[in-house]
Amino acid sequence: MKKVLISFALVVAAATVSFAQGTDKPELNSMGKPVVKSKDNAPVELKAGETIKRGDALASGVKKTTIEKVMKDPNKYADKTVAVSGVVVRSCKKEGCWMEMADKEGGKSVRVTFGDHKFFIPLNSAGLNVKAQGVFKTNILPKEKVDHLVKDDGAKFDKINADGTVTEVAFEATGVELTGVKK
């Protein structure tokens, strides 16, 4: 009987250790790496007119356009550095590694990435005004990435292809400025 109790205790101990180790798994981002928490993606409370900058400084003299114009003819703007401004519609809820922006509230939006996690924005950036510079690209996102962006990060796509992929016009920003608005 003593051997049975000792064996049972060892099984319970091993199961407890195994279960506890399962809870130590880091949360992973879309690149399969641990989520980064830093001062750059920490929530902020910006006063109206107060601005924060992420990534490279915005250069002067860069051709300005609107998301609405780009969406009418994406190929015209592909891989050309441009400046856009508008409002943050939503952002990544895990580490601030992307945002959706529109020219104005309720307008057509595009997903904006930051060069494979080159920089991050605050997790609560939705509603802030934004200026960004970078390039527009048309991407086909694999089903796994679409699932991750929708389920884990709160992304929304207008049309998901039958195979679960998404063809999107996206903006890869080299730098952004976020500005607080009146509430």
N, C-alpha and C positions, 0 to 999 in steps of 0.2 A: 504494500500500500504506500509505503514511504517513497518508493521509486516512482510510482504513478503520480503522486503529489509533486515531486521534484520535477518530473517531466512536464507536467501541466504548468507549473510555475515558469519553467524555461520557455515554453511555447507562448505563454501570455507575455512574458518579458520581451521576447523577440518580436511579437506582433506589436507591442506598444512602441518599441524602438522604431520598427518599420513604419508604423503609422505616423509617428512624430516626425520622421525624416521627410515624409510626403508633404508636410505642411511648410517645409523650409524651401520649397521650390520658388525661385524668383519669378516674378511676373515677366513675361517676354513681350517684346515689341514686334512689329511686322517683319523685322529682319532676323527674328529668332534669338535676339540678344536680350539680356536683362534690361528692364525699363530704367531709364535714367531719371532721377529726381534731382533737381538742382535749383539754384536761384533763378535761372532763366525760364523755367517752366512753372515756378511757384505762382499761385494765384496772386493777382495784383488788384488794387483799387485805385484806378487812375481818375484824377479829377478832370473835369472838362478842360480840354486843351493841353493836358499833361501828356508827354510823349515818351515812349521807350523804344529803343532800337535793338534789332537782332540781326546777326549776319553782317555782311559788308555794308558800308555806308552807301546811301543812295547817291548816285552821280548826277550832276546837272547836265542838261543837254540831251538826255535820253528821250527818244521818241515816245510820246504819251498816246495811249489808246484806251478803249473801254472794253470790258468783257463782252458787252453786247456786240460791238463791231467784230471782235475776234470770233465769236460764235457764228456769225454769219458767213465767214470765210476763213476757217482756221489755218488752211494751208498758206494763206497770204502772210501770216505772222509766225509760221513755224520756224523755230531756231533763230529768231531775231530778238536781240535784247530790246525790251520795251519797259515802260513804266505804266502801272495801272494803280487806280485808287478806288476805294469803296468802303464796304463794311464787312466785318467778319461775321459770317452766318453761323458757323459752328467750327469747333476745332477738336483735335484728338483729345480724348479724355484720359489717356494713359500717360503721355509724356509731352504733349504739345508739338508733335513732329509734323503736323500738317494742319491746314485750315481750309475752310471753304469761304470764298469771298464773292461778293456780288457788287455791282456798281452802286446799288442802293437796296434798302430793305425791300424784300419781295421780288427782287430781280433775279435773273438767271445767274447761277453761281458756278464757279470752277473750283476744283480741289487744287490747293497750293501746297507744294512740298518744299523742303529745305535742303536739297542736295544730299540725300541719304543720311539724314540726321546731322547735318553740319551744324545746325543751331535749332533752338526750340523757342516756342512762344508760351506765355502763361496759359495754364489749363482753362482759365475762365475768360478767354479773349473774345468770345462771342459777344457781338454788339459794339465792339470798338471800331473806330474808323481805322483804315489801313492804307498805307502807300507801300507798293512793292515794286521791285525791279527784278527782271529775269527773262525767261524764255517760255513760250507756249510750245507744248508737244502733244502729239496724239499718241496715246498709249493703249495697249491691250493688257488689262490686268487679269492675271490668272484667277480662277475660281477661289483658290485658297486665300489669296490676298483680298478678294472682294468679301469673302465670308468674314475674315478677320476685321476688315475696316468697318463692316456693317455691325457685326455682333459685338466686337470688343471696343470699337472706337466711336460708334455712333454716326458713321458716314451714311450718306444717302446718295443713291444713283438714280437718274431719270429712267434708265433702261438697262436691265441686266439681260445679256444674251442668253439664248436657249441653253448653252453649255455652262452657264454660270459665270462666264467671263464678262468683262465690261470694257467697251471701247470708250475712252474718255479723252476729252481735250483738257489738259491739265497745265498748270503753270509751275515751273520750277524757279523759285525765288532765290536770288543771291543775297538779298537784304530786304528787310521790312521795317516800317515804322508804324507803331500802334499808338493811337491817340484816344484819350478818354472823351466821352460825349456828355452833354447835359442829361440829367435824369429827371 
